[in-house]
């Protein structure tokens, strides 16, 4: 068994190289996945397990149903797209999982060459009577399928009524027959998504971390591919990826803000450089002194802060960190609950949930940490702090938070996350 598994993984590696050479977007994203040959699934499947996004490969399915390189490419693209389009994370948001599975396949298979799809794959032409539109969202296909099921079920119930002479006289509805086949629990189109339910068992914070992991892989992929390779992707997929790239742009121009707001850095570090040889010793590499902003960031974790606001807060913290700042986080409501250096990853959980007071972080900055600047992420709903900050202070207020005019008497600069 180990030898067979190794042979399949070697094949997968060759496919990965083919992706990199011919379709770099898929190739670069594919390198970020853990590949497991497993009997736990009888097709191909993706899942988030043990803090990693994994691709599961059934040996028999790989050899027998994906019996050509073209089908193997299509099968792997199918699974990659489910991750890229975040279907594994949206699974929990839909009540009818079986219908969602079909809707998800309808979306991704439109981005794959028909010659790379195995016979019986879920495609628009399998539902001729429904006249589904192309390049629509997963919500559109879910709702169309759900309504179609309701209509057809009601028709069948009417035909089953005693004395109904029209029973069986209707022509075959190919869309309905195909959909019923796809919805069977034993259908491979249901089984291949069975691991997506694992995400439902995670806490909200763990799900956030899982999605951030995928975002990071996708961001790295987009940075590596060339514009000409991006232009070869289907138009609908290009639009989705362009929207994703826009979401990565911070709402605040942190490069400019940090240069102006916290320019008086106190901490320095040395960096090697080949461009500036050491004047003292006349050798390369030389060194140059770099300044690093020492920032204290207070995260409002009071009961009025929603999960979406926390997500936005830590997204902005990440962008600040990317600019090279040294960041120390304090989580607080009426008091500081947790404190830690930020290393580029949001915490799994945050502590708080009580009322709101802005005093504690300012006192901590004045008396203990003494940063170059204090940035306070909050919704702004609390009394004006009586403690005055000894360092530059900026309030970053969530989109749903208080208006800037309501905070006009606060010390420091106020920015609304619009």
Secondary structure, 3 states (H helix, E strand, C coil): CHHHHHHHHHHHHHHHHHHHHHCHHHHHHHHCCEEEECCCCCCEEEEEECCEEEEEECHHHHHHHCCCHHHHHHHHHHHHHHHHCCHHHHHHHCCCHHHHHHHHHHHHHCCCCHHHCCCCCCCHHHCHHHCCCCCCCHHHHHHHHHHHHHHHHHHHHHHCCCCCCCCCCCCCCHHHHHHHHHHCCCCHHHHCCHHHHHHHHCCHHHHHHHHHHHHHHHHHHHHHCCHHHHCCCCHHHHHHHHHHHHHHCCCCCHHHHHHHHCCCCCEEEEEEECCCCCCCCCCCCEEEEEEECEEEEEEECCCCCCHHHHHHHHHHHHHHHHCCCEEEEEEECCCEEEEEECCCCCCCCCCCCCCCCCHHHHHHHHHHHCCCEEEEEECCCCCCCCCCCCCEEEEEECCCCCCHHHHCCCCCEEEECC
